[in-house]
Amino acid sequence: MKIYNTMTRKKEDFVPIRENKVGIYVCGPTVYDYIHMGNARPMIVFDTLRRYLMYKGYDVNYVSNFTDVDDKIIKRAMEEGVPSVEISERYIEEVKKDMKALNVMEATTHPKATEEIPDMIDMIKVLIEKGHAYEVNGTVYFRTRSFPGYGKLSKKNIDDLEAGHRDIKVAGEEEKEDFLDFVLWKPKKEGEPSWESPWGEGRPGWHLECSVMSKKYIGDIIDIHAGGEDLIFPHHENEIAQSEAANDVEFARYWMHNGFLKIDGEKMSKSLGNFFTIRDIGKKYPLQVIRFFILSAHYRSPLNFADTLVESSKSSLERILNAMSKLKDAMDYAEEKEVSAKEKELLEKIEEYVTKYEAAMEDDLNTADAISVIFEMVKFANSSISSANAKIVVERMYAVIGKLCDILGIITETETEILDSEIEALIQERQAARKAKNFARADEIRDVLAGQGIILEDTREGVKWKRA
């Protein structure tokens, strides 16, 4: 498999540190509100990466944190007059609900920053001992120029950063040895959550949290570190600096970043009124459609969210689901019989599609091309496979499309919804009316059911129904 490595700016063959084992760290959300579309994209993209690696036989250790101590959480808590922990715990549960609705698998570990404070303090101590950090009035700063590789991920030159620095000082910045130095530990403010440390009561800096949690749950070296493109600088750059300075080894082998998300061609922001949470969108579209829409573009490409594009994804997903429904019906009526020479060609064609799909996924997780292969299979299934084929052929087609969709996190196996007794009775009455050639009554019942969101389809195998 080839992965585009942000560090080297080129596609590289993926070779895990340990054979058949992969450690992936994905920066998770700060839990002070419902997640939005920008949060959902990396969740879906890297969940799909995880699913594909599992499909290829890797044992994947997938770690994604919850930042549960932060200025935004504290602000929200103060506004509501509740402890910060109440806000963070509330929204961790809400995030998990949205992840489930998006069919994002739970991480192997979902560490919380507040539960890893002792290890954060230990890493700061190491950095101070090595001369990479210093304390001023209860604040501990990372000495950025002490790390020679600073800027290697973002390709920012440290001298250019200095030249671009404004003369206007930020409050407290005069304490720093250098304006580039960033916070590892900040002192307590009135009303904020805090922890005891050698430098007084306070809390960790955001960048430090991920360095410590990835080290604890994956190890000093991560196979793949992933997140949104907006995290490259300064967050991921700072993670590299503090981790490699503390551990004296490479922090991550491969860096993957998804592209930006726009809403109707503009950056998402509350001021523009185009800020949508997943809960908002879920009221308008099934979240499986949103997952399908996100994967319809290459993960590194910018993604424009617009109703017309989502509606197109909805129609495309329905094509796949309808084809699977037809295949399922065909399986019920296909006979167990010997596979003919022509049917052997059909089976070979199915395997060719699998190879083509895998080639797309192995080319830097090209889900857009992988979905195109699924559509080729749908077209092939609709034109070439029916209940007249040997059962094994129909079953194989159904199983393969289902598996390839599952790797993308697209659910094709839906549980049959139980009709209430009134609707069941109406369907039976309609069948009796048709048998008695009372077509007026049969049509009337069809209209009544349509009004209740039940669409009937008369097939040679009998009456089929689905919800509108």
C-alpha positions in Angstrom: 0.0 0.0 0.0 1.2 3.5 -0.8 0.5 6.4 1.5 1.1 10.1 0.8 3.4 11.1 3.7 3.0 14.8 4.6 6.5 14.7 6.0 8.2 13.8 2.7 5.5 15.2 0.4 5.4 12.0 -1.7 3.7 8.7 -1.8 5.6 6.0 0.0 5.2 2.2 0.4 3.6 1.5 3.8 5.9 -0.7 5.9 4.7 -1.1 9.5 7.3 -1.0 12.4 6.2 -4.4 13.6 5.0 -7.1 11.1 1.2 -7.3 10.8 0.7 -4.7 13.5 -0.2 -1.0 12.9 -0.4 1.8 15.5 -2.5 4.7 14.3 -3.0 8.0 16.3 -5.8 10.4 15.2 -6.3 13.7 17.0 -9.8 13.7 18.4 -12.2 16.5 19.1 -12.3 19.1 22.0 -15.5 18.2 23.7 -17.4 21.3 24.4 -20.2 21.0 21.8 -21.7 18.7 19.2 -19.2 17.7 16.5 -19.5 19.4 13.1 -18.7 18.4 9.5 -15.1 19.4 9.9 -14.7 17.0 12.8 -16.6 14.2 10.9 -14.3 14.2 7.8 -11.1 12.9 9.6 -13.2 10.5 11.7 -14.7 8.9 8.6 -11.6 9.0 6.5 -9.2 7.4 9.0 -11.9 4.9 10.2 -11.9 3.8 6.6 -8.1 3.5 6.6 -8.4 1.4 9.7 -11.1 -0.8 8.2 -9.0 -1.4 5.0 -5.9 -2.3 7.0 -8.0 -4.8 9.1 -9.3 -6.2 5.8 -5.7 -6.8 4.7 -5.0 -8.7 7.9 -3.3 -6.1 10.1 -3.8 -6.0 13.8 -4.7 -2.3 14.2 -4.2 -0.4 17.4 -6.3 2.7 16.7 -6.0 5.5 19.3 -8.1 8.7 19.2 -8.2 11.1 22.1 -10.8 13.4 23.7 -9.4 16.8 24.7 -11.5 17.2 27.8 -9.7 20.2 29.4 -9.5 23.3 27.3 -10.3 27.1 27.3 -13.5 26.4 25.2 -14.7 23.8 27.7 -14.0 26.1 30.6 -15.8 29.0 28.9 -18.9 26.8 28.2 -18.9 25.5 31.8 -18.8 29.1 33.2 -21.6 30.1 30.9 -23.8 27.2 32.2 -22.6 27.5 35.8 -21.5 23.9 36.0 -18.1 22.1 36.5 -16.0 21.6 33.4 -16.1 17.9 33.8 -19.9 18.0 33.4 -19.5 19.7 30.0 -16.7 17.3 28.8 -18.5 14.1 29.9 -21.8 15.3 28.4 -20.2 15.9 25.0 -18.0 12.8 25.0 -21.3 10.9 25.1 -22.8 13.0 22.3 -19.7 12.5 20.2 -19.9 8.8 20.6 -23.6 8.8 19.5 -22.7 10.8 16.4 -19.7 8.4 15.6 -22.1 5.5 15.9 -24.6 7.1 13.6 -21.7 7.7 11.1 -20.7 4.1 11.5 -17.3 5.1 12.8 -15.8 2.2 14.9 -14.9 2.9 18.5 -11.2 3.4 18.9 -9.1 0.7 20.5 -8.5 3.4 23.1 -10.2 6.7 23.6 -7.9 8.4 26.1 -9.0 11.5 28.0 -6.4 14.2 28.6 -7.5 14.7 32.2 -6.7 11.0 33.0 -3.1 11.3 31.7 -1.9 14.3 33.7 0.9 12.4 35.7 2.5 11.2 32.5 2.3 14.7 31.1 4.1 16.1 34.1 6.8 13.3 33.7 7.4 14.3 30.1 7.8 17.9 31.0 10.3 17.0 33.7 12.4 15.1 31.1 12.3 18.0 28.7 13.5 20.4 31.4 16.3 18.0 32.4 17.4 17.8 28.8 17.4 21.6 28.4 14.4 21.6 26.0 12.0 23.4 28.4 12.1 26.0 31.2 9.7 27.4 33.8 8.8 31.1 34.4 6.3 32.0 37.1 4.5 28.7 37.0 4.4 28.5 33.2 6.6 25.9 31.5 7.7 26.6 27.9 9.2 24.4 25.3 12.5 25.9 24.0 11.8 25.6 20.3 15.2 26.5 19.0 16.7 23.7 21.1 15.1 21.2 18.6 17.0 21.4 15.3 14.2 19.8 13.2 11.5 22.3 14.0 9.4 23.1 10.9 10.2 19.8 9.1 6.6 18.7 8.8 5.0 22.1 7.8 8.1 23.1 5.8 8.2 26.4 7.7 11.7 27.9 8.2 12.3 29.0 11.8 14.0 32.2 10.6 11.0 33.1 8.4 8.7 32.6 11.4 10.8 35.0 13.3 10.8 37.6 10.5 7.0 37.4 10.3 6.6 38.0 14.0 4.6 41.1 14.9 6.1 43.7 17.3 2.8 43.7 19.3 3.3 41.3 22.2 0.7 38.9 23.4 0.0 39.1 27.1 2.6 37.1 29.0 4.8 36.6 26.0 7.5 38.8 27.5 8.2 35.9 29.9 9.4 33.8 27.0 13.1 33.5 26.1 11.9 33.4 22.4 8.5 34.2 20.9 8.6 30.8 19.1 8.5 28.9 22.5 5.2 27.3 23.2 3.4 26.3 26.5 3.8 22.9 28.0 2.2 23.8 31.4 0.1 26.8 32.3 -0.7 28.0 35.8 -4.2 27.9 37.3 -6.6 30.7 36.9 -9.5 31.4 39.2 -12.4 28.9 38.6 -10.4 26.7 36.2 -9.7 23.0 36.8 -6.1 22.3 37.9 -3.7 19.7 39.0 -0.7 19.7 41.3 2.7 19.9 39.7 6.3 20.8 40.6 5.6 24.2 39.0 2.4 24.9 41.0 -1.2 24.1 40.3 -2.2 24.3 36.7 -3.0 22.3 33.5 -1.1 21.0 30.5 -0.8 22.7 27.1 -2.8 21.2 24.3 0.1 20.1 22.2 1.6 18.1 25.0 -1.5 16.0 25.5 -1.3 14.1 22.2 2.5 13.4 22.6 1.9 11.8 26.0 -1.2 9.8 25.0 0.2 8.4 21.8 3.4 7.3 23.7 1.4 5.6 26.4 -1.1 3.7 24.1 1.0 3.1 21.0 4.7 3.6 21.9 7.5 6.1 21.3 7.1 5.6 17.5 3.7 5.7 15.8 3.2 4.0 12.4 0.6 6.5 11.2 -0.3 9.9 12.8 -3.3 11.4 11.2 -5.6 14.4 11.4 -7.0 17.4 9.6 -4.8 19.6 7.4 -5.3 22.5 9.8 -3.4 20.6 12.5 -0.1 20.4 10.6 1.1 23.7 12.1 1.4 24.4 14.9 -0.1 21.3 16.6 1.6 18.4 14.8 4.8 20.4 14.4 4.9 21.0 18.2 4.1 17.4 18.9 7.1 16.3 16.9 9.4 18.7 18.6 8.4 17.8 22.2 8.1 14.0 21.5 11.4 13.6 19.6 13.2 15.9 22.1 12.0 13.8 25.0 12.2 10.3 23.5 15.2 10.7 21.2 13.5 8.7 18.4 11.4 9.5 15.4 7.8 10.3 16.5 5.8 9.0 13.5 6.7 7.1 10.4 3.9 8.4 8.2 1.8 11.5 8.5 -1.7 11.7 6.8 -3.8 14.8 6.6 -7.3 15.2 5.1 -8.1 18.3 3.1 -10.3 21.3 4.2 -14.1 21.3 4.1 -16.1 24.1 2.7 -19.8 24.8 2.8 -21.2 26.0 -0.5 -17.7 27.1 -1.5 -17.0 29.1 1.7 -15.1 28.3 4.9 -17.5 27.0 7.6 -18.0 29.6 10.3 -20.7 30.6 12.7 -20.5 34.2 11.6 -21.4 33.2 8.0 -24.3 31.2 9.3 -23.1 28.1 7.5 -21.9 26.2 10.6 -23.5 22.7 10.7 -23.2 20.1 13.4 -23.7 16.5 12.5 -27.0 16.6 14.5 -28.2 19.5 12.2 -27.3 17.5 9.1 -28.8 14.3 10.4 -32.2 16.0 10.5 -32.0 16.5 6.7 -30.0 13.5 5.4 -29.4 9.9 6.6 -25.8 10.0 8.0 -24.9 7.0 5.8 -25.4 9.5 2.9 -23.0 11.9 4.6 -20.4 9.2 5.1 -20.8 8.1 1.4 -20.5 11.8 0.3 -17.3 12.3 2.3 -15.7 9.2 0.8 -16.7 10.1 -2.7 -13.8 12.6 -2.8 -10.1 11.7 -2.2 -9.3 12.5 1.4 -6.5 14.9 0.5 -8.7 17.0 -1.8 -10.7 20.0 -0.5 -14.3 19.0 0.0 -17.3 21.3 -0.8 -20.5 20.5 1.1 -23.5 21.6 -0.9 -27.1 20.3 -1.0 -26.9 19.4 -4.7 -23.8 17.3 -4.2 -25.2 15.5 -1.1 -28.5 14.8 -3.0 -26.4 13.3 -5.8 -24.6 11.1 -3.2 -28.0 10.1 -1.8 -29.2 8.9 -5.2 -25.9 7.1 -5.8 -26.1 5.3 -2.5 -29.7 4.3 -3.3 -28.5 2.7 -6.6 -26.1 0.5 -4.6 -28.7 -0.4 -2.0 -31.3 -1.2 -4.7 -28.9 -3.5 -6.5 -28.1 -5.3 -3.2 -31.9 -5.7 -2.6 -32.4 -7.2 -6.0 -29.4 -9.6 -5.4 -30.9 -10.6 -2.1 -34.2 -11.4 -3.7 -32.4 -13.3 -6.5 -30.6 -15.4 -3.9 -34.0 -16.5 -2.5 -35.0 -17.9 -5.8 -31.7 -19.0 -7.4 -31.2 -22.8 -7.5 -28.3 -24.8 -6.2 -26.9 -26.1 -9.4 -23.7 -26.6 -11.2 -21.9 -23.5 -12.4 -21.8 -23.2 -16.2 -18.8 -22.2 -18.2 -20.3 -18.8 -18.7 -21.0 -18.4 -15.0 -17.4 -19.2 -14.3 -16.5 -16.2 -16.4 -18.9 -14.2 -14.2 -17.1 -15.3 -11.1 -13.8 -14.4 -12.6 -15.1 -11.0 -13.5 -16.2 -10.5 -9.9 -12.7 -11.2 -8.7 -11.3 -8.8 -11.2 -13.4 -6.1 -9.6 -12.0 -7.0 -6.2 -8.5 -6.6 -7.5 -9.4 -3.2 -9.1 -11.0 -2.0 -5.8 -7.9 -3.0 -3.8 -5.6 -1.2 -6.3 -7.6 2.0 -5.7 -7.5 1.7 -1.9 -3.8 0.9 -2.0 -3.1 4.0 -4.0 -3.2 6.4 -1.0 -6.6 5.3 0.1 -8.4 6.5 -3.1 -11.9 5.9 -1.9 -13.3 7.9 -4.8 -11.9 5.4 -7.3 -12.9 2.5 -5.0 -16.6 3.7 -5.1 -16.4 3.9 -8.9 -15.5 0.2 -8.9 -18.5 -0.6 -6.8 -20.7 1.2 -9.3 -19.1 -0.9 -12.1 -20.1 -3.9 -10.1 -23.6 -2.7 -9.6 -24.0 -2.1 -13.3 -22.6 -5.6 -14.0 -24.9 -7.2 -11.4 -28.0 -5.5 -12.7 -27.2 -6.6 -16.3 -25.7 -10.0 -15.8 -26.9 -11.7 -12.6 -30.4 -12.8 -11.7 -32.2 -15.7 -10.0 -31.6 -17.7 -13.2 -28.0 -18.0 -12.3 -26.6 -20.7 -10.0 -27.1 -19.7 -6.4 -23.3 -19.6 -5.7 -22.8 -16.9 -8.3 -25.5 -14.7 -6.9 -24.3 -15.2 -3.4 -20.7 -14.3 -4.4 -21.8 -11.1 -6.1 -23.9 -10.1 -3.1 -21.1 -11.0 -0.6 -18.4 -9.1 -2.5 -20.3 -5.8 -3.0 -21.4 -6.0 0.7 -17.8 -6.6 1.8 -16.3 -3.8 -0.3 -19.0 -1.4 1.0 -18.3 -2.5 4.6 -14.7 -1.6 4.2 -15.9 1.9 3.4 -18.3 1.7 6.4 -21.3 1.7 4.1 -24.1 -0.5 5.5 -25.9 -2.5 2.9 -27.5 -5.1 5.2 -30.5 -3.4 6.7 -32.7 -5.0 9.2 -36.2 -5.6 8.0 -38.6 -3.1 9.7 -41.7 -4.7 11.1 -44.9 -3.2 9.7 -47.6 -2.5 12.2 -50.6 -4.8 12.1 -52.8 -2.2 10.2 -50.3 -1.9 7.3 -49.8 -5.7 7.1 -53.5 -6.1 7.0 -53.8 -3.6 4.1 -51.1 -5.3 2.1 -52.9 -8.6 2.5 -56.2 -7.0 1.6 -54.6 -5.5 -1.5 -53.3 -8.9 -2.6 -56.8 -10.4 -2.1 -58.4 -7.5 -4.1 -56.0 -8.0 -7.0 -56.8 -11.7 -7.0 -60.5 -10.9 -7.2 -59.7 -8.4 -10.0 -60.9 -5.5 -7.8 -58.1 -3.3 -9.2 -59.8 -0.1 -8.0 -59.6 -1.2 -4.4 -56.0 -2.5 -4.9 -55.0 0.9 -6.3 -56.7 2.7 -3.4 -54.8 0.6 -0.8 -51.5 1.3 -2.7 -52.3 5.1 -2.3 -53.1 4.7 1.4 -49.8 2.9 2.0 -47.9 5.5 0.0 -49.4 8.1 2.2 -47.8 6.3 5.2 -44.4 6.2 3.5 -44.7 2.6 2.2 -43.8 2.0 -1.4 -45.0 -1.3 -3.0 -43.3 -3.0 -5.9 -45.0 -5.9 -7.7 -42.4 -8.4 -8.8 -42.6 -11.9 -10.2 -41.5 -13.1 -6.9 -44.3 -11.3 -5.1 -45.0 -8.0 -3.5 -41.9 -6.2 -2.2 -42.1 -3.0 -0.1 -39.8 -0.3 1.1 -40.0 2.9 3.1 -39.9 6.1 1.0 
